[in-house]
Amino acid sequence: MAVRSLSCLRKLLRHDNGSFPFSFRLGFTESRRSVTYMPRPGDGAPRAVTLIPGDGIGPLVTGAVQQVMEAMHAPVFFETYEVHGDMTSVPQEVIDSIRRNKVCLKGGLATPVGGGVSSLNVQLRKELDLYASLVNCFNLPGLPTRHENVDIVVIRENTEGEYSGLEHEVVPGVVESLKVMTKFCSERIAKYAFEYAYLNNRKKVTAVHKANIMKLADGLFLESCREVATKYPGIKYNEIIVDNCCMQLVSKLLHATCFLVSKPEQFDVMVTPNLYGNLVANTAAGIAGGTGVMPGGNVGQDHAVFEQGASAGNVGNEKQVEQKKANPVALLLSSAMMLRHLQFPSFADRLETAVKGVIAQGNYMTKDLGGSSNTQEVVDAVIAQLG
């Protein structure tokens, strides 16, 4: 009887062409999802996220994220605060909100060039001790670029070095800018880079430096990276001078008497001091498809702020704002990183797959990607992919 029932079941499951829609074995049905995510009780409760729309195109791209989150019924809700780059400081209520929620999503904040107004981006990182900046630069299927097989993660120390803004005027006409490097901060960013590589099945960590000139400061950074590397024998470690690193990323020259081909695919995880990381991340983003598609975030021991990965152009220009043609892809992918950080992996996968599907089809692309679509058209296409 059992054998006969099994025979009938096989006939019901069989396609017209005689094949089975899924693998079928006696006593075992092979699932498409081999391992499930097992949440803790209560993990499905909606999480509050602090939202800072920011300046320029910020409200456009953060609005895009809100629409997509609502369409996919993601278990998050936003507490929105107005912060602008011309403010003297980040309002305390915003800091309190991020401390309470642990997670923030933000658009770009304009930083005045010159003058005495400090960057609110730097203020926020220092206030919350967001010591690690992470930018993932990778090729997207359907987006043609000069280089293929690029998948680089740039991890940058976020709290000290030249980029931290420690400057003062000694006497009129003489300005002193301080580069402070400490063993503590160098070690913890190195540990974060190797831990990231270990947890994400990455094979190599490259330390980017200028220790040939700044022998003490960058020398301390390299010394810390070397010490941490010994604790991760399964991960390859190497070092590269920052100017050579940039050349290896972008240069391409083939000639009968001169043979030089860049190999950005040689890089896997890169760990850098503060200033170099900003330059290298934007360079890597440029070769992999542009700053408008690269996700990123800043993380510390207790808090995380997700934003467009590469800072160049993150507030756009007046024309983009007026025509509402900002590219929302970078912040949508950053919000997928945020969902994964919040332990909502299924929602993160759905969002990432939908965005990549829109890029692969190529029908809805903003101007920076060679198309003519506006922000809302891209958002509608992503929502259609989710459906």
N, C-alpha and C positions, 0 to 999 in steps of 0.2 A: 504493500500500500504506500509505504513511504517512498519507494523507488518510483512508483507510478506518479505520485504527486510531484516529485522532483522533476520528472519528465515533462509534466504539464507546465510547471513553472518555467522551465527552460524555454518552452515554445512561446509562452506569454512575453518573456523578456527578450526574445530574439528579434533583431531588426529584420526588415524585408530582405536585406542582402545576406542574411544568415549570420551576421556578426552580433555580438552582445554589446549593449550600450555601456556596460562597465564589466570589469573583470569579475567572473563568477567561478567559484570553486566550491566543491562539496564541503559543506560545513563552515565556509568562510567567505564573506563578501568583502572584497578589497575596497576600502574607502579612498576617495580622492585626497582627503586630508589625513595624513598619516599620524600626526601628533596634534592634539587639541590644546588650546590655551585654557588653563584651569585657574579661574579667578578666585580670589578670597571672597568670603561672604561680604557683601556690601560694596564690592569694587565697581558695580554697575551704577552706583549713585552718580548723578551729574556733578561735575567738578566746576568750581568757579575759576575763571581765568581773567586776570587783569588785562584790559585791552587799551593800548595807546595808539590811536590812529596816526598821530604825528603830523608832519608837514608835507606839502607838495602832493605827490601821488599817494601818500600814506592812507588818507581816508578812502580812496578808491580801492586800493588793494586789500585793506583790512575789511572793507565792506564786502569785497568778493569772498573773502574767507567766511564771513558771517553767513552769507547766502548759501554757500556750499555746506557749511556745518548744519544749517537748518534743514537743507534738502536731504541730507543723509541721516538726520536725526541723531547726530553725534551727542554723546552724554556730556556736553560742556555748555556753560553759559558765561556771558561776558560782563564784567564790570568795567565800563568805559570811562576814561579820564582824558581830559584835554591837556596835552602837554606840547609845548612848541619850543623850537630850538633857540628862540630869542629870549626865553625866560632866564633869569639869573640862576635858578636852581630848580630841581625837580620837586614839586609840591610834596609835603610830608604825607598827605593823604594817599598819594600814589605809592610812595615807598611802603606805607603801612598796608596797603592793599596787596602789594606783591609779597610782602612778608607773610601775610595771612594766607594768600592763595598758593604761594610757592611757585606759581607759573605765570608768565606774562607773554603776550603776543603784541609786537609793536611794529608800526610803520617807521619810516626814516624820520629822524629829527635833524633839521638843517643846522649846520654848525657855521657860525659867522667866520669869515676868513679875516684873520688879523684882529686887532682890537683886544680888549681885555676880557671878553666874554668867553668863559670856558665851555667846553663841549658837554652837553647834558648826557650824551652817550657815555663819556668817560666817567662823569659823576655817578651815573646809575651803576656802572660796573664796580666802581670803588665802594659805593655805599652798601651794595649787596654782596661784595666780594665775589663777583662773577669772574673768577680767575682764568677760566678756559673759554676761548672763542673757538668754535668749530664751523668750518665751511666745507661742504662736500661739493666738489667740482667733477662732474661726470658727463659723458656724452648721452644725449637723449635720442633714442631711435626716431628717425624722421626729421631730425634737425641736422642738416649738413654742416660739418666743420672741417677745418684744415687737418685736424689730427683725430685719429680714431683710438678706441680702447683707453680713453682717459677716464680714470676713476681715482681722484686724488682727494684725500682729506687733509686739510690744513688746520692744525691745532696750534693756537697762538696764545702765549702768556698775555694776560689782559690787564694787569694791574701795575706794572712797573716798566722801566726802560724809557726810551726817549718819548714814546707815544703817550705817556701818562701825564704830560703837560706840566712838569715841574720846572717852571721858568721864572726868572725875575730880572729886572734891570739893575745892574750893579751901580753904574753911574750913567748919566745921559749918553746915549749912543753905544752903550755896552750892555749886551744881554747875555745872561748865563742860562743855558738849558742843561738840566741835569739828567744823566742816565744812571739810574740806580738799579743795580742787580743784586739780588740776595740769594743765598744758598737755599733758603726755605722756599721761595717762589719758584726758583729754577727746578728744584727737586719735585715739587708737587705738580708742575706742568708736565715734566718728563714722566712722572708716574701716571698721570692721566692719559697721556698719549699711548704709553705701552699698555695700559689697562684697556683703553679703547680698542687698540689693535688686537689684543687677546680676546676680548669679548665679541668682536665683530669679524673674527677669522681673517684678519689682515696679516700679511706676511712680513712686512718691512716697515721700520721707522727710520726716517731720515732727519737728522738735526741740521737746521739751517743757521749759519752763523757768519760772523766777520771777525773771528778770533785771530786772524793773521794781522789785523790792525789793532782792534780793541782786545788786547791779549788778556787783560785782567777781567773785564766785565763779561765778554763773550767766552773767555776762557773758563770762567766760573760756570757759565751755562753748559758748556760742553762737558766739563768735569761731572756735573750733576747728571747729565744724560748718560754718560758712560757708566756711572755707578748704577743707575737704575737699569740699564740694559743688561747688566750681568744677572739680574734677577728674572729675566725673561729669555732664557736660552733658546726657546722655540721661535723667537722673532728676530729676524736679521736686522742689524743696526749699522747705519753708515752716516757720514757727515758730508756736507757740501757748503762751500762759501756762497753767500747769498747772491752775489753778482753772477757767478757761474750757474747757480740754480735758475735764475731768470733767463739766462741765455739758453740753458738746456730745455727750458719750457717752450720758448718761442722761436728760436732761430732755425732757419732752414736754408741751407746753401749747398747746391750741387754744382760743381764745376770741374773741368778737366784737371785743374791744378789745385783745387780746393774742395775738400769733401767734408761737409759738416751737416749732419742731420740731427735735429732735435728729437728727443725721445721722452715726451711727457709721460708716456705710459710706464716709464721706469720708476716713477714715484708712486708710493702707496699712501702711507701716513707721513706727514711732515710736521715736525714740532719746531716752533720758532719763538724767539723773543718777540716783544710787542710790535715794534715798528715793522720789522721784516715780514711778519705774518700778514699784516694788512696789505703790503705790496705784493707778496707772493700769492695771496688768496685772490686778489683782483686779477692778477696776471693769469693764474690758472683758470679762473672763471672765463676770462676773455677767450682762451683757446678752446674751451669746452662748450661754447654756445652763447656766452654773454652773461652779464651780471643779472639780467632779468629772469634767469631760470635756475640760479644756484641757491639752494637752501642753506640755512645756518642758524646758529644760536649761541648764547653765552650761558655758561653754567658754573655754579659754585657748589659748595657743600650742601646748601639748603634750598637754593632758588635757581630758576632757569628763565631766561628771556629769549624768545625765539623771534627772529627777524630775517629779512633778506640777507643771504650769506655774504655777498660781496657788497661793500659799502658804496662803491662808485655808482652814481646815478640812482641811489635809493630814494631820493626825493624828487627825481625827474625834473621836468621843466614846465614852464607856464603853458606851452602848447599842448603837452600831454594832458595836463590838468583840464584845460578848456575843452579839448576834444574827447576827453575821457578815454584815452587810448593807452593807459598804463598797462604794463604786462603784469598780471597777477600770479604767474606761474611760480616765481621764486617763493613768495609768501605762502602760496597754497602748499608747496612741498615742505616749507618750514613748519606749517601747521600739521602736516602729516608726521614730521619729526616730533612735534609737541604731543600729538595723540599717542605716539609710541612711548614717549617719556611718561605720559599719564597712565600707561598700561592699558591702552585701548588698541591692541595691535590689529584687530580686524578692521576697525574704522580707518586706521592709518593705511593699511594695505589697499582698502577700497579707494580712498582718496588718491593715493599715489598712482594706482593703476588707471584711474579715470583721467588724471592729468597727463600721464604718459600716453594714454590712448588718443587724446586730443592732439598732442604734438605729433604722434606717429601718423595720424590721418592727414594732418597738414592743411585742413580746411579753414581753421580758425586760428590765425597767428597774428600777433601784434606787429607793428612796423619794425621793431628791433629784431624780429625773427624772420623778416622778409615778407610779411603779410600786410593786411590793411584792416584787420578786425579791431574793434574797440574792446574795452575791458568787459563790458556786459556780454558781448557775443562769446567771448572766451569762457566766461562763467557759465552761460547757458549751455555751452557745448560740454563742459565738465559735468554739469548736473545731468545732462542727457546721457552721458557715459555712465554715471552712477546708476541711472535707471535701468 
